[in-house]
């Protein structure tokens, strides 16, 4: 059985206010159990990974998809 995180746990982890976590809970997989928000740690980690990938700096030496295609030809 998974130990779900509370909004307080997540607020502490992300240095946010509890109210912010509750308002944005559906964005990162929050579910309501008995009227209280709970978060599966796997969903939270997946959300963090998506955010990290979205905002990671691009490799300046990487080939663009078109350049890679041309080079392969």
PDB file of N, CA, C and O in Angstrom:
ATOM      1  N   UNK A   1       0.842  -1.184   0.000  1.00  0.00           N
ATOM      2  CA  UNK A   1       0.000   0.000   0.000  1.00  0.00           C
ATOM      3  C   UNK A   1       0.882   1.240   0.000  1.00  0.00           C
ATOM      4  O   UNK A   1       1.879   1.305   0.719  1.00  0.00           O
ATOM      5  N   UNK A   2       0.511   2.208  -0.801  1.00  0.00           N
ATOM      6  CA  UNK A   2       1.272   3.442  -0.928  1.00  0.00           C
ATOM      7  C   UNK A   2       0.901   4.405   0.191  1.00  0.00           C
ATOM      8  O   UNK A   2      -0.275   4.579   0.509  1.00  0.00           O
ATOM      9  N   UNK A   3       1.910   5.026   0.782  1.00  0.00           N
ATOM     10  CA  UNK A   3       1.666   6.058   1.785  1.00  0.00           C
ATOM     11  C   UNK A   3       1.495   7.382   1.043  1.00  0.00           C
ATOM     12  O   UNK A   3       2.460   7.945   0.526  1.00  0.00           O
ATOM     13  N   UNK A   4       0.282   7.860   0.997  1.00  0.00           N
ATOM     14  CA  UNK A   4      -0.008   9.096   0.284  1.00  0.00           C
ATOM     15  C   UNK A   4       0.522  10.305   1.046  1.00  0.00           C
ATOM     16  O   UNK A   4       0.623  10.295   2.273  1.00  0.00           O
ATOM     17  N   UNK A   5       0.856  11.343   0.288  1.00  0.00           N
ATOM     18  CA  UNK A   5       1.337  12.588   0.871  1.00  0.00           C
ATOM     19  C   UNK A   5       0.156  13.523   1.114  1.00  0.00           C
ATOM     20  O   UNK A   5      -0.830  13.497   0.377  1.00  0.00           O
ATOM     21  N   UNK A   6       0.263  14.328   2.131  1.00  0.00           N
ATOM     22  CA  UNK A   6      -0.755  15.330   2.428  1.00  0.00           C
ATOM     23  C   UNK A   6      -0.365  16.647   1.751  1.00  0.00           C
ATOM     24  O   UNK A   6       0.775  16.804   1.315  1.00  0.00           O
ATOM     25  N   UNK A   7      -1.299  17.587   1.662  1.00  0.00           N
ATOM     26  CA  UNK A   7      -0.937  18.902   1.118  1.00  0.00           C
ATOM     27  C   UNK A   7       0.187  19.568   1.926  1.00  0.00           C
ATOM     28  O   UNK A   7       1.011  20.290   1.365  1.00  0.00           O
ATOM     29  N   UNK A   8       0.217  19.327   3.224  1.00  0.00           N
ATOM     30  CA  UNK A   8       1.273  19.888   4.064  1.00  0.00           C
ATOM     31  C   UNK A   8       2.637  19.303   3.684  1.00  0.00           C
ATOM     32  O   UNK A   8       3.633  20.024   3.629  1.00  0.00           O
ATOM     33  N   UNK A   9       2.675  17.991   3.423  1.00  0.00           N
ATOM     34  CA  UNK A   9       3.926  17.347   3.004  1.00  0.00           C
ATOM     35  C   UNK A   9       4.435  17.951   1.698  1.00  0.00           C
ATOM     36  O   UNK A   9       5.615  18.275   1.563  1.00  0.00           O
ATOM     37  N   UNK A  10       3.528  18.094   0.751  1.00  0.00           N
ATOM     38  CA  UNK A  10       3.904  18.612  -0.557  1.00  0.00           C
ATOM     39  C   UNK A  10       4.296  20.091  -0.479  1.00  0.00           C
ATOM     40  O   UNK A  10       5.237  20.519  -1.148  1.00  0.00           O
ATOM     41  N   UNK A  11       3.586  20.863   0.327  1.00  0.00           N
ATOM     42  CA  UNK A  11       3.918  22.278   0.502  1.00  0.00           C
ATOM     43  C   UNK A  11       5.323  22.414   1.091  1.00  0.00           C
ATOM     44  O   UNK A  11       6.089  23.287   0.681  1.00  0.00           O
ATOM     45  N   UNK A  12       5.650  21.576   2.022  1.00  0.00           N
ATOM     46  CA  UNK A  12       6.987  21.605   2.624  1.00  0.00           C
ATOM     47  C   UNK A  12       8.040  21.190   1.594  1.00  0.00           C
ATOM     48  O   UNK A  12       9.100  21.809   1.508  1.00  0.00           O
ATOM     49  N   UNK A  13       7.757  20.163   0.826  1.00  0.00           N
ATOM     50  CA  UNK A  13       8.696  19.663  -0.181  1.00  0.00           C
ATOM     51  C   UNK A  13       9.008  20.717  -1.242  1.00  0.00           C
ATOM     52  O   UNK A  13      10.154  20.840  -1.675  1.00  0.00           O
ATOM     53  N   UNK A  14       7.987  21.481  -1.665  1.00  0.00           N
ATOM     54  CA  UNK A  14       8.152  22.460  -2.733  1.00  0.00           C
ATOM     55  C   UNK A  14       8.292  23.895  -2.217  1.00  0.00           C
ATOM     56  O   UNK A  14       8.382  24.826  -3.017  1.00  0.00           O
ATOM     57  N   UNK A  15       8.312  24.085  -0.923  1.00  0.00           N
ATOM     58  CA  UNK A  15       8.399  25.425  -0.324  1.00  0.00           C
ATOM     59  C   UNK A  15       7.287  26.331  -0.837  1.00  0.00           C
ATOM     60  O   UNK A  15       7.528  27.465  -1.251  1.00  0.00           O
ATOM     61  N   UNK A  16       6.082  25.815  -0.801  1.00  0.00           N
ATOM     62  CA  UNK A  16       4.886  26.553  -1.218  1.00  0.00           C
ATOM     63  C   UNK A  16       3.913  26.607  -0.053  1.00  0.00           C
ATOM     64  O   UNK A  16       4.085  25.919   0.954  1.00  0.00           O
ATOM     65  N   UNK A  17       2.884  27.440  -0.208  1.00  0.00           N
ATOM     66  CA  UNK A  17       1.832  27.491   0.800  1.00  0.00           C
ATOM     67  C   UNK A  17       0.878  26.316   0.590  1.00  0.00           C
ATOM     68  O   UNK A  17       0.695  25.858  -0.538  1.00  0.00           O
ATOM     69  N   UNK A  18       0.287  25.840   1.645  1.00  0.00           N
ATOM     70  CA  UNK A  18      -0.655  24.722   1.582  1.00  0.00           C
ATOM     71  C   UNK A  18      -1.832  25.089   0.685  1.00  0.00           C
ATOM     72  O   UNK A  18      -2.324  24.245  -0.064  1.00  0.00           O
ATOM     73  N   UNK A  19      -2.286  26.329   0.754  1.00  0.00           N
ATOM     74  CA  UNK A  19      -3.415  26.770  -0.063  1.00  0.00           C
ATOM     75  C   UNK A  19      -3.083  26.649  -1.554  1.00  0.00           C
ATOM     76  O   UNK A  19      -3.939  26.261  -2.348  1.00  0.00           O
ATOM     77  N   UNK A  20      -1.846  26.980  -1.934  1.00  0.00           N
ATOM     78  CA  UNK A  20      -1.433  26.875  -3.333  1.00  0.00           C
ATOM     79  C   UNK A  20      -1.470  25.416  -3.785  1.00  0.00           C
ATOM     80  O   UNK A  20      -1.932  25.112  -4.884  1.00  0.00           O
ATOM     81  N   UNK A  21      -0.987  24.531  -2.944  1.00  0.00           N
ATOM     82  CA  UNK A  21      -0.996  23.098  -3.273  1.00  0.00           C
ATOM     83  C   UNK A  21      -2.428  22.620  -3.483  1.00  0.00           C
ATOM     84  O   UNK A  21      -2.702  21.900  -4.443  1.00  0.00           O
ATOM     85  N   UNK A  22      -3.335  23.006  -2.607  1.00  0.00           N
ATOM     86  CA  UNK A  22      -4.723  22.577  -2.724  1.00  0.00           C
ATOM     87  C   UNK A  22      -5.391  23.155  -3.967  1.00  0.00           C
ATOM     88  O   UNK A  22      -6.174  22.461  -4.616  1.00  0.00           O
ATOM     89  N   UNK A  23      -5.105  24.393  -4.310  1.00  0.00           N
ATOM     90  CA  UNK A  23      -5.711  25.010  -5.493  1.00  0.00           C
ATOM     91  C   UNK A  23      -5.217  24.371  -6.782  1.00  0.00           C
ATOM     92  O   UNK A  23      -5.961  24.313  -7.761  1.00  0.00           O
ATOM     93  N   UNK A  24      -3.983  23.893  -6.802  1.00  0.00           N
ATOM     94  CA  UNK A  24      -3.381  23.336  -8.004  1.00  0.00           C
ATOM     95  C   UNK A  24      -3.286  21.819  -7.973  1.00  0.00           C
ATOM     96  O   UNK A  24      -2.626  21.228  -8.828  1.00  0.00           O
ATOM     97  N   UNK A  25      -3.922  21.187  -7.020  1.00  0.00           N
ATOM     98  CA  UNK A  25      -3.811  19.738  -6.822  1.00  0.00           C
ATOM     99  C   UNK A  25      -4.101  18.900  -8.066  1.00  0.00           C
ATOM    100  O   UNK A  25      -3.365  17.944  -8.310  1.00  0.00           O
ATOM    101  N   UNK A  26      -5.120  19.196  -8.862  1.00  0.00           N
ATOM    102  CA  UNK A  26      -5.374  18.358 -10.042  1.00  0.00           C
ATOM    103  C   UNK A  26      -4.233  18.376 -11.065  1.00  0.00           C
ATOM    104  O   UNK A  26      -4.083  17.423 -11.829  1.00  0.00           O
ATOM    105  N   UNK A  27      -3.436  19.433 -11.091  1.00  0.00           N
ATOM    106  CA  UNK A  27      -2.323  19.521 -12.051  1.00  0.00           C
ATOM    107  C   UNK A  27      -1.268  18.450 -11.817  1.00  0.00           C
ATOM    108  O   UNK A  27      -0.635  17.990 -12.768  1.00  0.00           O
ATOM    109  N   UNK A  28      -1.072  18.048 -10.576  1.00  0.00           N
ATOM    110  CA  UNK A  28      -0.040  17.064 -10.298  1.00  0.00           C
ATOM    111  C   UNK A  28      -0.581  15.811  -9.639  1.00  0.00           C
ATOM    112  O   UNK A  28       0.071  15.211  -8.785  1.00  0.00           O
ATOM    113  N   UNK A  29      -1.782  15.422 -10.047  1.00  0.00           N
ATOM    114  CA  UNK A  29      -2.311  14.109  -9.691  1.00  0.00           C
ATOM    115  C   UNK A  29      -2.940  13.984  -8.317  1.00  0.00           C
ATOM    116  O   UNK A  29      -3.004  12.888  -7.762  1.00  0.00           O
ATOM    117  N   UNK A  30      -3.402  15.084  -7.768  1.00  0.00           N
ATOM    118  CA  UNK A  30      -4.050  15.014  -6.467  1.00  0.00           C
ATOM    119  C   UNK A  30      -5.407  14.327  -6.553  1.00  0.00           C
ATOM    120  O   UNK A  30      -6.134  14.491  -7.533  1.00  0.00           O
ATOM    121  N   UNK A  31      -5.739  13.566  -5.535  1.00  0.00           N
ATOM    122  CA  UNK A  31      -7.050  12.934  -5.462  1.00  0.00           C
ATOM    123  C   UNK A  31      -7.667  13.268  -4.108  1.00  0.00           C
ATOM    124  O   UNK A  31      -6.963  13.459  -3.116  1.00  0.00           O
ATOM    125  N   UNK A  32      -8.975  13.334  -4.090  1.00  0.00           N
ATOM    126  CA  UNK A  32      -9.658  13.599  -2.828  1.00  0.00           C
ATOM    127  C   UNK A  32     -10.109  12.286  -2.216  1.00  0.00           C
ATOM    128  O   UNK A  32     -10.790  11.483  -2.854  1.00  0.00           O
ATOM    129  N   UNK A  33      -9.721  12.089  -0.986  1.00  0.00           N
ATOM    130  CA  UNK A  33     -10.135  10.909  -0.227  1.00  0.00           C
ATOM    131  C   UNK A  33     -10.809  11.422   1.035  1.00  0.00           C
ATOM    132  O   UNK A  33     -10.168  12.039   1.887  1.00  0.00           O
ATOM    133  N   UNK A  34     -12.088  11.168   1.146  1.00  0.00           N
ATOM    134  CA  UNK A  34     -12.829  11.635   2.316  1.00  0.00           C
ATOM    135  C   UNK A  34     -12.831  13.138   2.469  1.00  0.00           C
ATOM    136  O   UNK A  34     -12.851  13.646   3.590  1.00  0.00           O
ATOM    137  N   UNK A  35     -12.809  13.862   1.355  1.00  0.00           N
ATOM    138  CA  UNK A  35     -12.842  15.314   1.410  1.00  0.00           C
ATOM    139  C   UNK A  35     -11.487  15.967   1.598  1.00  0.00           C
ATOM    140  O   UNK A  35     -11.404  17.193   1.668  1.00  0.00           O
ATOM    141  N   UNK A  36     -10.418  15.179   1.681  1.00  0.00           N
ATOM    142  CA  UNK A  36      -9.073  15.704   1.880  1.00  0.00           C
ATOM    143  C   UNK A  36      -8.193  15.352   0.685  1.00  0.00           C
ATOM    144  O   UNK A  36      -8.264  14.242   0.158  1.00  0.00           O
ATOM    145  N   UNK A  37      -7.363  16.305   0.260  1.00  0.00           N
ATOM    146  CA  UNK A  37      -6.453  16.047  -0.850  1.00  0.00           C
ATOM    147  C   UNK A  37      -5.329  15.121  -0.397  1.00  0.00           C
ATOM    148  O   UNK A  37      -4.783  15.259   0.697  1.00  0.00           O
ATOM    149  N   UNK A  38      -5.000  14.167  -1.280  1.00  0.00           N
ATOM    150  CA  UNK A  38      -3.876  13.256  -1.057  1.00  0.00           C
ATOM    151  C   UNK A  38      -3.118  13.119  -2.367  1.00  0.00           C
ATOM    152  O   UNK A  38      -3.691  13.272  -3.446  1.00  0.00           O
ATOM    153  N   UNK A  39      -1.815  12.828  -2.265  1.00  0.00           N
ATOM    154  CA  UNK A  39      -0.954  12.771  -3.440  1.00  0.00           C
ATOM    155  C   UNK A  39      -0.121  11.498  -3.410  1.00  0.00           C
ATOM    156  O   UNK A  39       0.543  11.193  -2.419  1.00  0.00           O
ATOM    157  N   UNK A  40      -0.169  10.765  -4.510  1.00  0.00           N
ATOM    158  CA  UNK A  40       0.646   9.560  -4.653  1.00  0.00           C
ATOM    159  C   UNK A  40       2.081  10.018  -4.940  1.00  0.00           C
ATOM    160  O   UNK A  40       2.295  10.795  -5.871  1.00  0.00           O
ATOM    161  N   UNK A  41       3.062   9.558  -4.166  1.00  0.00           N
ATOM    162  CA  UNK A  41       4.449   9.982  -4.405  1.00  0.00           C
ATOM    163  C   UNK A  41       4.931   9.714  -5.830  1.00  0.00           C
ATOM    164  O   UNK A  41       5.722  10.494  -6.360  1.00  0.00           O
ATOM    165  N   UNK A  42       4.480   8.642  -6.457  1.00  0.00           N
ATOM    166  CA  UNK A  42       4.884   8.347  -7.838  1.00  0.00           C
ATOM    167  C   UNK A  42       4.354   9.416  -8.790  1.00  0.00           C
ATOM    168  O   UNK A  42       5.057   9.813  -9.719  1.00  0.00           O
ATOM    169  N   UNK A  43       3.127   9.888  -8.575  1.00  0.00           N
ATOM    170  CA  UNK A  43       2.559  10.952  -9.411  1.00  0.00           C
ATOM    171  C   UNK A  43       3.319  12.268  -9.213  1.00  0.00           C
ATOM    172  O   UNK A  43       3.560  13.007 -10.168  1.00  0.00           O
ATOM    173  N   UNK A  44       3.687  12.545  -7.972  1.00  0.00           N
ATOM    174  CA  UNK A  44       4.432  13.766  -7.667  1.00  0.00           C
ATOM    175  C   UNK A  44       5.803  13.723  -8.349  1.00  0.00           C
ATOM    176  O   UNK A  44       6.233  14.711  -8.944  1.00  0.00           O
ATOM    177  N   UNK A  45       6.478  12.590  -8.261  1.00  0.00           N
ATOM    178  CA  UNK A  45       7.795  12.465  -8.899  1.00  0.00           C
ATOM    179  C   UNK A  45       7.695  12.554 -10.420  1.00  0.00           C
ATOM    180  O   UNK A  45       8.577  13.121 -11.064  1.00  0.00           O
ATOM    181  N   UNK A  46       6.632  12.001 -10.997  1.00  0.00           N
ATOM    182  CA  UNK A  46       6.429  12.096 -12.445  1.00  0.00           C
ATOM    183  C   UNK A  46       6.192  13.554 -12.845  1.00  0.00           C
ATOM    184  O   UNK A  46       6.710  14.003 -13.868  1.00  0.00           O
ATOM    185  N   UNK A  47       5.420  14.293 -12.056  1.00  0.00           N
ATOM    186  CA  UNK A  47       5.174  15.706 -12.323  1.00  0.00           C
ATOM    187  C   UNK A  47       6.488  16.489 -12.245  1.00  0.00           C
ATOM    188  O   UNK A  47       6.768  17.331 -13.099  1.00  0.00           O
ATOM    189  N   UNK A  48       7.286  16.207 -11.220  1.00  0.00           N
ATOM    190  CA  UNK A  48       8.569  16.901 -11.083  1.00  0.00           C
ATOM    191  C   UNK A  48       9.480  16.606 -12.274  1.00  0.00           C
ATOM    192  O   UNK A  48      10.169  17.504 -12.759  1.00  0.00           O
ATOM    193  N   UNK A  49       9.491  15.368 -12.749  1.00  0.00           N
ATOM    194  CA  UNK A  49      10.320  14.994 -13.900  1.00  0.00           C
ATOM    195  C   UNK A  49       9.858  15.720 -15.164  1.00  0.00           C
ATOM    196  O   UNK A  49      10.681  16.184 -15.954  1.00  0.00           O
ATOM    197  N   UNK A  50       8.527  15.818 -15.355  1.00  0.00           N
ATOM    198  CA  UNK A  50       8.000  16.552 -16.519  1.00  0.00           C
ATOM    199  C   UNK A  50       8.394  18.025 -16.461  1.00  0.00           C
ATOM    200  O   UNK A  50       8.779  18.611 -17.473  1.00  0.00           O
ATOM    201  N   UNK A  51       8.297  18.613 -15.283  1.00  0.00           N
ATOM    202  CA  UNK A  51       8.659  20.019 -15.131  1.00  0.00           C
ATOM    203  C   UNK A  51      10.150  20.228 -15.380  1.00  0.00           C
ATOM    204  O   UNK A  51      10.550  21.196 -16.026  1.00  0.00           O
ATOM    205  N   UNK A  52      10.959  19.320 -14.866  1.00  0.00           N
ATOM    206  CA  UNK A  52      12.399  19.435 -15.059  1.00  0.00           C
ATOM    207  C   UNK A  52      12.751  19.327 -16.539  1.00  0.00           C
ATOM    208  O   UNK A  52      13.592  20.079 -17.032  1.00  0.00           O
ATOM    209  N   UNK A  53      12.119  18.405 -17.247  1.00  0.00           N
ATOM    210  CA  UNK A  53      12.389  18.230 -18.670  1.00  0.00           C
ATOM    211  C   UNK A  53      11.919  19.435 -19.471  1.00  0.00           C
ATOM    212  O   UNK A  53      12.564  19.827 -20.444  1.00  0.00           O
ATOM    213  N   UNK A  54      10.805  20.019 -19.070  1.00  0.00           N
ATOM    214  CA  UNK A  54      10.248  21.153 -19.799  1.00  0.00           C
ATOM    215  C   UNK A  54      11.137  22.390 -19.670  1.00  0.00           C
ATOM    216  O   UNK A  54      11.282  23.158 -20.621  1.00  0.00           O
ATOM    217  N   UNK A  55      11.722  22.576 -18.509  1.00  0.00           N
ATOM    218  CA  UNK A  55      12.491  23.785 -18.257  1.00  0.00           C
ATOM    219  C   UNK A  55      13.994  23.566 -18.258  1.00  0.00           C
ATOM    220  O   UNK A  55      14.750  24.478 -17.924  1.00  0.00           O
ATOM    221  N   UNK A  56      14.438  22.375 -18.627  1.00  0.00           N
ATOM    222  CA  UNK A  56      15.871  22.115 -18.697  1.00  0.00           C
ATOM    223  C   UNK A  56      16.461  22.891 -19.872  1.00  0.00           C
ATOM    224  O   UNK A  56      15.845  22.995 -20.933  1.00  0.00           O
ATOM    225  N   UNK A  57      17.645  23.427 -19.672  1.00  0.00           N
ATOM    226  CA  UNK A  57      18.261  24.152 -20.792  1.00  0.00           C
ATOM    227  C   UNK A  57      18.596  23.190 -21.924  1.00  0.00           C
ATOM    228  O   UNK A  57      19.008  22.052 -21.696  1.00  0.00           O
ATOM    229  N   UNK A  58      18.412  23.667 -23.135  1.00  0.00           N
ATOM    230  CA  UNK A  58      18.695  22.845 -24.306  1.00  0.00           C
ATOM    231  C   UNK A  58      20.210  22.714 -24.472  1.00  0.00           C
ATOM    232  O   UNK A  58      20.965  23.630 -24.144  1.00  0.00           O
ATOM    233  N   UNK A  59      20.629  21.585 -24.974  1.00  0.00           N
ATOM    234  CA  UNK A  59      22.041  21.356 -25.245  1.00  0.00           C
ATOM    235  C   UNK A  59      22.419  22.169 -26.480  1.00  0.00           C
ATOM    236  O   UNK A  59      21.902  21.903 -27.565  1.00  0.00           O
ATOM    237  N   UNK A  60      23.299  23.143 -26.345  1.00  0.00           N
ATOM    238  CA  UNK A  60      23.624  23.988 -27.500  1.00  0.00           C
ATOM    239  C   UNK A  60      24.359  23.242 -28.610  1.00  0.00           C
ATOM    240  O   UNK A  60      24.380  23.704 -29.751  1.00  0.00           O
ATOM    241  N   UNK A  61      24.959  22.097 -28.297  1.00  0.00           N
ATOM    242  CA  UNK A  61      25.692  21.340 -29.301  1.00  0.00           C
ATOM    243  C   UNK A  61      24.859  20.233 -29.935  1.00  0.00           C
ATOM    244  O   UNK A  61      25.325  19.549 -30.847  1.00  0.00           O
ATOM    245  N   UNK A  62      23.639  20.053 -29.461  1.00  0.00           N
ATOM    246  CA  UNK A  62      22.783  18.992 -30.004  1.00  0.00           C
ATOM    247  C   UNK A  62      22.282  19.379 -31.391  1.00  0.00           C
ATOM    248  O   UNK A  62      22.041  20.550 -31.683  1.00  0.00           O
ATOM    249  N   UNK A  63      22.135  18.378 -32.224  1.00  0.00           N
ATOM    250  CA  UNK A  63      21.603  18.605 -33.563  1.00  0.00           C
ATOM    251  C   UNK A  63      20.093  18.763 -33.506  1.00  0.00           C
ATOM    252  O   UNK A  63      19.419  18.094 -32.722  1.00  0.00           O
ATOM    253  N   UNK A  64      19.571  19.642 -34.330  1.00  0.00           N
ATOM    254  CA  UNK A  64      18.118  19.757 -34.432  1.00  0.00           C
ATOM    255  C   UNK A  64      17.621  18.505 -35.153  1.00  0.00           C
ATOM    256  O   UNK A  64      18.408  17.829 -35.816  1.00  0.00           O
ATOM    257  N   UNK A  65      16.331  18.183 -35.036  1.00  0.00           N
ATOM    258  CA  UNK A  65      15.813  17.002 -35.716  1.00  0.00           C
ATOM    259  C   UNK A  65      16.054  17.033 -37.232  1.00  0.00           C
ATOM    260  O   UNK A  65      16.347  16.004 -37.840  1.00  0.00           O
ATOM    261  N   UNK A  66      15.929  18.215 -37.831  1.00  0.00           N
ATOM    262  CA  UNK A  66      16.157  18.331 -39.271  1.00  0.00           C
ATOM    263  C   UNK A  66      17.630  18.095 -39.616  1.00  0.00           C
ATOM    264  O   UNK A  66      17.939  17.414 -40.594  1.00  0.00           O
ATOM    265  N   UNK A  67      18.535  18.658 -38.813  1.00  0.00           N
ATOM    266  CA  UNK A  67      19.965  18.461 -39.051  1.00  0.00           C
ATOM    267  C   UNK A  67      20.361  17.005 -38.889  1.00  0.00           C
ATOM    268  O   UNK A  67      21.170  16.483 -39.656  1.00  0.00           O
ATOM    269  N   UNK A  68      19.787  16.351 -37.888  1.00  0.00           N
ATOM    270  CA  UNK A  68      20.090  14.932 -37.678  1.00  0.00           C
ATOM    271  C   UNK A  68      19.601  14.104 -38.871  1.00  0.00           C
ATOM    272  O   UNK A  68      20.269  13.158 -39.288  1.00  0.00           O
ATOM    273  N   UNK A  69      18.453  14.455 -39.409  1.00  0.00           N
ATOM    274  CA  UNK A  69      17.905  13.742 -40.556  1.00  0.00           C
ATOM    275  C   UNK A  69      18.803  13.937 -41.781  1.00  0.00           C
ATOM    276  O   UNK A  69      19.084  12.988 -42.514  1.00  0.00           O
ATOM    277  N   UNK A  70      19.242  15.170 -41.991  1.00  0.00           N
ATOM    278  CA  UNK A  70      20.124  15.467 -43.131  1.00  0.00           C
ATOM    279  C   UNK A  70      21.464  14.735 -43.011  1.00  0.00           C
ATOM    280  O   UNK A  70      22.011  14.232 -43.993  1.00  0.00           O
ATOM    281  N   UNK A  71      21.972  14.692 -41.775  1.00  0.00           N
ATOM    282  CA  UNK A  71      23.249  14.047 -41.551  1.00  0.00           C
ATOM    283  C   UNK A  71      23.154  12.541 -41.764  1.00  0.00           C
ATOM    284  O   UNK A  71      24.110  11.918 -42.225  1.00  0.00           O
ATOM    285  N   UNK A  72      22.013  11.955 -41.433  1.00  0.00           N
ATOM    286  CA  UNK A  72      21.810  10.524 -41.595  1.00  0.00           C
ATOM    287  C   UNK A  72      21.697  10.146 -43.071  1.00  0.00           C
ATOM    288  O   UNK A  72      21.964   9.002 -43.438  1.00  0.00           O
ATOM    289  N   UNK A  73      21.306  11.091 -43.913  1.00  0.00           N
ATOM    290  CA  UNK A  73      21.133  10.795 -45.343  1.00  0.00           C
ATOM    291  C   UNK A  73      22.438  10.688 -46.079  1.00  0.00           C
ATOM    292  O   UNK A  73      22.449  10.444 -47.286  1.00  0.00           O
TER     293      UNK A  73
END
